Amino acid sequence: MSRELMETLEKLELVISNLYDLDGRAGITDKHYLEEIQSSIDNVLKVKWEVEDKLDDAGGWI
């Protein structure tokens, strides 16, 4: 995989990790807020999986 793509995927992983940390903080009880965090996590994961799928379709890791 090219270094640029690898760095992008690593950044996505960091964003996902940070969102999970927000989601798991004690004291957050606002349902709407928790739904927004989960939606953000889902959107980031979707982009990550799409990038990985496109790389696989192109013959694996570049």
Backbone atoms as SQL, in Angstrom:
CREATE TABLE atoms (id INTEGER PRIMARY KEY, chain TEXT, resi INTEGER, resn TEXT, atom TEXT, x REAL, y REAL, z REAL);
INSERT INTO atoms VALUES
  (1, 'A', 1, 'MET', 'N', 0.849, -1.172, 0.000),
  (2, 'A', 1, 'MET', 'CA', 0.000, 0.000, 0.000),
  (3, 'A', 1, 'MET', 'C', 0.889, 1.226, 0.000),
  (4, 'A', 2, 'SER', 'N', 0.469, 2.226, -0.705),
  (5, 'A', 2, 'SER', 'CA', 1.267, 3.440, -0.728),
  (6, 'A', 2, 'SER', 'C', 1.285, 4.060, 0.664),
  (7, 'A', 3, 'ARG', 'N', 2.343, 4.776, 0.930),
  (8, 'A', 3, 'ARG', 'CA', 2.501, 5.400, 2.240),
  (9, 'A', 3, 'ARG', 'C', 1.356, 6.368, 2.527),
  (10, 'A', 4, 'GLU', 'N', 0.928, 7.105, 1.525),
  (11, 'A', 4, 'GLU', 'CA', -0.159, 8.073, 1.703),
  (12, 'A', 4, 'GLU', 'C', -1.461, 7.379, 2.102),
  (13, 'A', 5, 'LEU', 'N', -1.787, 6.278, 1.434),
  (14, 'A', 5, 'LEU', 'CA', -2.999, 5.540, 1.785),
  (15, 'A', 5, 'LEU', 'C', -2.891, 4.934, 3.180),
  (16, 'A', 6, 'MET', 'N', -1.727, 4.431, 3.505),
  (17, 'A', 6, 'MET', 'CA', -1.519, 3.853, 4.837),
  (18, 'A', 6, 'MET', 'C', -1.698, 4.922, 5.905),
  (19, 'A', 7, 'GLU', 'N', -1.162, 6.105, 5.675),
  (20, 'A', 7, 'GLU', 'CA', -1.309, 7.203, 6.639),
  (21, 'A', 7, 'GLU', 'C', -2.768, 7.608, 6.785),
  (22, 'A', 8, 'THR', 'N', -3.509, 7.609, 5.680),
  (23, 'A', 8, 'THR', 'CA', -4.929, 7.953, 5.724),
  (24, 'A', 8, 'THR', 'C', -5.702, 6.930, 6.546),
  (25, 'A', 9, 'LEU', 'N', -5.426, 5.655, 6.334),
  (26, 'A', 9, 'LEU', 'CA', -6.105, 4.623, 7.109),
  (27, 'A', 9, 'LEU', 'C', -5.735, 4.716, 8.590),
  (28, 'A', 10, 'GLU', 'N', -4.486, 5.037, 8.894),
  (29, 'A', 10, 'GLU', 'CA', -4.083, 5.204, 10.291),
  (30, 'A', 10, 'GLU', 'C', -4.819, 6.379, 10.931),
  (31, 'A', 11, 'LYS', 'N', -5.005, 7.461, 10.177),
  (32, 'A', 11, 'LYS', 'CA', -5.756, 8.614, 10.697),
  (33, 'A', 11, 'LYS', 'C', -7.209, 8.232, 10.949),
  (34, 'A', 12, 'LEU', 'N', -7.795, 7.457, 10.053),
  (35, 'A', 12, 'LEU', 'CA', -9.164, 6.990, 10.263),
  (36, 'A', 12, 'LEU', 'C', -9.263, 6.147, 11.529),
  (37, 'A', 13, 'GLU', 'N', -8.286, 5.289, 11.741),
  (38, 'A', 13, 'GLU', 'CA', -8.277, 4.468, 12.945),
  (39, 'A', 13, 'GLU', 'C', -8.219, 5.340, 14.198),
  (40, 'A', 14, 'LEU', 'N', -7.433, 6.407, 14.154),
  (41, 'A', 14, 'LEU', 'CA', -7.332, 7.322, 15.292),
  (42, 'A', 14, 'LEU', 'C', -8.666, 8.025, 15.534),
  (43, 'A', 15, 'VAL', 'N', -9.309, 8.468, 14.465),
  (44, 'A', 15, 'VAL', 'CA', -10.616, 9.120, 14.595),
  (45, 'A', 15, 'VAL', 'C', -11.620, 8.147, 15.208),
  (46, 'A', 16, 'ILE', 'N', -11.623, 6.918, 14.717),
  (47, 'A', 16, 'ILE', 'CA', -12.528, 5.903, 15.254),
  (48, 'A', 16, 'ILE', 'C', -12.269, 5.701, 16.744),
  (49, 'A', 17, 'SER', 'N', -11.020, 5.586, 17.106),
  (50, 'A', 17, 'SER', 'CA', -10.649, 5.400, 18.507),
  (51, 'A', 17, 'SER', 'C', -11.132, 6.565, 19.366),
  (52, 'A', 18, 'ASN', 'N', -10.923, 7.780, 18.882),
  (53, 'A', 18, 'ASN', 'CA', -11.351, 8.962, 19.628),
  (54, 'A', 18, 'ASN', 'C', -12.869, 9.011, 19.777),
  (55, 'A', 19, 'LEU', 'N', -13.584, 8.621, 18.727),
  (56, 'A', 19, 'LEU', 'CA', -15.047, 8.610, 18.806),
  (57, 'A', 19, 'LEU', 'C', -15.532, 7.559, 19.799),
  (58, 'A', 20, 'TYR', 'N', -14.893, 6.395, 19.802),
  (59, 'A', 20, 'TYR', 'CA', -15.268, 5.378, 20.782),
  (60, 'A', 20, 'TYR', 'C', -14.998, 5.872, 22.200),
  (61, 'A', 21, 'ASP', 'N', -13.897, 6.592, 22.394),
  (62, 'A', 21, 'ASP', 'CA', -13.594, 7.153, 23.712),
  (63, 'A', 21, 'ASP', 'C', -14.684, 8.125, 24.144),
  (64, 'A', 22, 'LEU', 'N', -15.148, 8.970, 23.231),
  (65, 'A', 22, 'LEU', 'CA', -16.232, 9.904, 23.548),
  (66, 'A', 22, 'LEU', 'C', -17.500, 9.139, 23.915),
  (67, 'A', 23, 'ASP', 'N', -17.767, 8.094, 23.140),
  (68, 'A', 23, 'ASP', 'CA', -18.981, 7.312, 23.337),
  (69, 'A', 23, 'ASP', 'C', -18.982, 6.623, 24.703),
  (70, 'A', 24, 'GLY', 'N', -17.808, 6.266, 25.188),
  (71, 'A', 24, 'GLY', 'CA', -17.717, 5.506, 26.419),
  (72, 'A', 24, 'GLY', 'C', -17.561, 6.333, 27.682),
  (73, 'A', 25, 'ARG', 'N', -17.491, 7.652, 27.566),
  (74, 'A', 25, 'ARG', 'CA', -17.309, 8.482, 28.750),
  (75, 'A', 25, 'ARG', 'C', -18.491, 8.384, 29.695),
  (76, 'A', 26, 'ALA', 'N', -18.176, 8.302, 30.968),
  (77, 'A', 26, 'ALA', 'CA', -19.223, 8.240, 31.984),
  (78, 'A', 26, 'ALA', 'C', -19.975, 9.563, 32.035),
  (79, 'A', 27, 'GLY', 'N', -21.247, 9.498, 32.323),
  (80, 'A', 27, 'GLY', 'CA', -22.027, 10.702, 32.493),
  (81, 'A', 27, 'GLY', 'C', -22.748, 11.175, 31.248),
  (82, 'A', 28, 'ILE', 'N', -22.457, 10.594, 30.114),
  (83, 'A', 28, 'ILE', 'CA', -23.170, 11.001, 28.897),
  (84, 'A', 28, 'ILE', 'C', -24.483, 10.228, 28.866),
  (85, 'A', 29, 'THR', 'N', -25.570, 10.948, 29.033),
  (86, 'A', 29, 'THR', 'CA', -26.873, 10.292, 29.056),
  (87, 'A', 29, 'THR', 'C', -27.800, 10.801, 27.952),
  (88, 'A', 30, 'ASP', 'N', -27.404, 11.836, 27.262),
  (89, 'A', 30, 'ASP', 'CA', -28.242, 12.408, 26.205),
  (90, 'A', 30, 'ASP', 'C', -28.291, 11.427, 25.028),
  (91, 'A', 31, 'LYS', 'N', -29.461, 10.856, 24.795),
  (92, 'A', 31, 'LYS', 'CA', -29.617, 9.845, 23.748),
  (93, 'A', 31, 'LYS', 'C', -29.254, 10.390, 22.372),
  (94, 'A', 32, 'HIS', 'N', -29.676, 11.621, 22.077),
  (95, 'A', 32, 'HIS', 'CA', -29.382, 12.218, 20.771),
  (96, 'A', 32, 'HIS', 'C', -27.866, 12.344, 20.575),
  (97, 'A', 33, 'TYR', 'N', -27.165, 12.788, 21.608),
  (98, 'A', 33, 'TYR', 'CA', -25.717, 12.946, 21.533),
  (99, 'A', 33, 'TYR', 'C', -25.043, 11.595, 21.268),
  (100, 'A', 34, 'LEU', 'N', -25.486, 10.565, 21.986),
  (101, 'A', 34, 'LEU', 'CA', -24.916, 9.233, 21.789),
  (102, 'A', 34, 'LEU', 'C', -25.208, 8.704, 20.386),
  (103, 'A', 35, 'GLU', 'N', -26.392, 9.000, 19.861),
  (104, 'A', 35, 'GLU', 'CA', -26.731, 8.575, 18.498),
  (105, 'A', 35, 'GLU', 'C', -25.855, 9.287, 17.474),
  (106, 'A', 36, 'GLU', 'N', -25.567, 10.564, 17.709),
  (107, 'A', 36, 'GLU', 'CA', -24.692, 11.323, 16.807),
  (108, 'A', 36, 'GLU', 'C', -23.276, 10.744, 16.814),
  (109, 'A', 37, 'ILE', 'N', -22.780, 10.392, 17.983),
  (110, 'A', 37, 'ILE', 'CA', -21.443, 9.787, 18.075),
  (111, 'A', 37, 'ILE', 'C', -21.427, 8.465, 17.322),
  (112, 'A', 38, 'GLN', 'N', -22.443, 7.621, 17.545),
  (113, 'A', 38, 'GLN', 'CA', -22.487, 6.330, 16.856),
  (114, 'A', 38, 'GLN', 'C', -22.584, 6.512, 15.351),
  (115, 'A', 39, 'SER', 'N', -23.354, 7.490, 14.910),
  (116, 'A', 39, 'SER', 'CA', -23.472, 7.774, 13.487),
  (117, 'A', 39, 'SER', 'C', -22.116, 8.188, 12.905),
  (118, 'A', 40, 'SER', 'N', -21.378, 9.006, 13.638),
  (119, 'A', 40, 'SER', 'CA', -20.048, 9.425, 13.184),
  (120, 'A', 40, 'SER', 'C', -19.110, 8.234, 13.077),
  (121, 'A', 41, 'ILE', 'N', -19.149, 7.356, 14.076),
  (122, 'A', 41, 'ILE', 'CA', -18.324, 6.149, 14.050),
  (123, 'A', 41, 'ILE', 'C', -18.679, 5.319, 12.813),
  (124, 'A', 42, 'ASP', 'N', -19.974, 5.115, 12.593),
  (125, 'A', 42, 'ASP', 'CA', -20.421, 4.321, 11.445),
  (126, 'A', 42, 'ASP', 'C', -19.961, 4.924, 10.125),
  (127, 'A', 43, 'ASN', 'N', -20.047, 6.244, 9.999),
  (128, 'A', 43, 'ASN', 'CA', -19.634, 6.909, 8.759),
  (129, 'A', 43, 'ASN', 'C', -18.138, 6.769, 8.517),
  (130, 'A', 44, 'VAL', 'N', -17.344, 6.921, 9.551),
  (131, 'A', 44, 'VAL', 'CA', -15.898, 6.783, 9.400),
  (132, 'A', 44, 'VAL', 'C', -15.538, 5.349, 9.034),
  (133, 'A', 45, 'LEU', 'N', -16.163, 4.388, 9.695),
  (134, 'A', 45, 'LEU', 'CA', -15.897, 2.987, 9.369),
  (135, 'A', 45, 'LEU', 'C', -16.297, 2.671, 7.932),
  (136, 'A', 46, 'LYS', 'N', -17.406, 3.226, 7.484),
  (137, 'A', 46, 'LYS', 'CA', -17.861, 2.991, 6.114),
  (138, 'A', 46, 'LYS', 'C', -16.815, 3.471, 5.104),
  (139, 'A', 47, 'VAL', 'N', -16.270, 4.665, 5.325),
  (140, 'A', 47, 'VAL', 'CA', -15.239, 5.190, 4.423),
  (141, 'A', 47, 'VAL', 'C', -14.001, 4.303, 4.465),
  (142, 'A', 48, 'LYS', 'N', -13.593, 3.899, 5.660),
  (143, 'A', 48, 'LYS', 'CA', -12.421, 3.039, 5.803),
  (144, 'A', 48, 'LYS', 'C', -12.620, 1.740, 5.029),
  (145, 'A', 49, 'TRP', 'N', -13.780, 1.112, 5.188),
  (146, 'A', 49, 'TRP', 'CA', -14.048, -0.157, 4.506),
  (147, 'A', 49, 'TRP', 'C', -14.128, 0.027, 3.002),
  (148, 'A', 50, 'GLU', 'N', -14.673, 1.144, 2.539),
  (149, 'A', 50, 'GLU', 'CA', -14.734, 1.406, 1.098),
  (150, 'A', 50, 'GLU', 'C', -13.328, 1.540, 0.514),
  (151, 'A', 51, 'VAL', 'N', -12.446, 2.229, 1.226),
  (152, 'A', 51, 'VAL', 'CA', -11.063, 2.374, 0.758),
  (153, 'A', 51, 'VAL', 'C', -10.389, 1.012, 0.703),
  (154, 'A', 52, 'GLU', 'N', -10.559, 0.220, 1.755),
  (155, 'A', 52, 'GLU', 'CA', -9.951, -1.110, 1.772),
  (156, 'A', 52, 'GLU', 'C', -10.506, -1.993, 0.658),
  (157, 'A', 53, 'ASP', 'N', -11.826, -1.916, 0.415),
  (158, 'A', 53, 'ASP', 'CA', -12.429, -2.707, -0.663),
  (159, 'A', 53, 'ASP', 'C', -11.887, -2.305, -2.029),
  (160, 'A', 54, 'LYS', 'N', -11.738, -1.004, -2.250),
  (161, 'A', 54, 'LYS', 'CA', -11.207, -0.538, -3.529),
  (162, 'A', 54, 'LYS', 'C', -9.763, -0.998, -3.718),
  (163, 'A', 55, 'LEU', 'N', -8.999, -1.001, -2.642),
  (164, 'A', 55, 'LEU', 'CA', -7.627, -1.498, -2.736),
  (165, 'A', 55, 'LEU', 'C', -7.621, -2.984, -3.055),
  (166, 'A', 56, 'ASP', 'N', -8.495, -3.743, -2.406),
  (167, 'A', 56, 'ASP', 'CA', -8.582, -5.173, -2.679),
  (168, 'A', 56, 'ASP', 'C', -9.004, -5.429, -4.125),
  (169, 'A', 57, 'ASP', 'N', -9.970, -4.640, -4.613),
  (170, 'A', 57, 'ASP', 'CA', -10.425, -4.785, -5.994),
  (171, 'A', 57, 'ASP', 'C', -9.311, -4.468, -6.990),
  (172, 'A', 58, 'ALA', 'N', -8.385, -3.623, -6.578),
  (173, 'A', 58, 'ALA', 'CA', -7.280, -3.232, -7.453),
  (174, 'A', 58, 'ALA', 'C', -6.132, -4.232, -7.383),
  (175, 'A', 59, 'GLY', 'N', -6.351, -5.341, -6.708),
  (176, 'A', 59, 'GLY', 'CA', -5.315, -6.368, -6.668),
  (177, 'A', 59, 'GLY', 'C', -4.613, -6.456, -5.330),
  (178, 'A', 60, 'GLY', 'N', -5.242, -6.016, -4.296),
  (179, 'A', 60, 'GLY', 'CA', -4.639, -6.111, -2.971),
  (180, 'A', 60, 'GLY', 'C', -3.969, -4.822, -2.560),
  (181, 'A', 61, 'TRP', 'N', -3.168, -4.938, -1.531),
  (182, 'A', 61, 'TRP', 'CA', -2.460, -3.768, -1.004),
  (183, 'A', 61, 'TRP', 'C', -1.464, -3.265, -2.025),
  (184, 'A', 62, 'ILE', 'N', -1.485, -1.993, -2.240),
  (185, 'A', 62, 'ILE', 'CA', -0.616, -1.363, -3.245),
  (186, 'A', 62, 'ILE', 'C', 0.726, -1.055, -2.610);
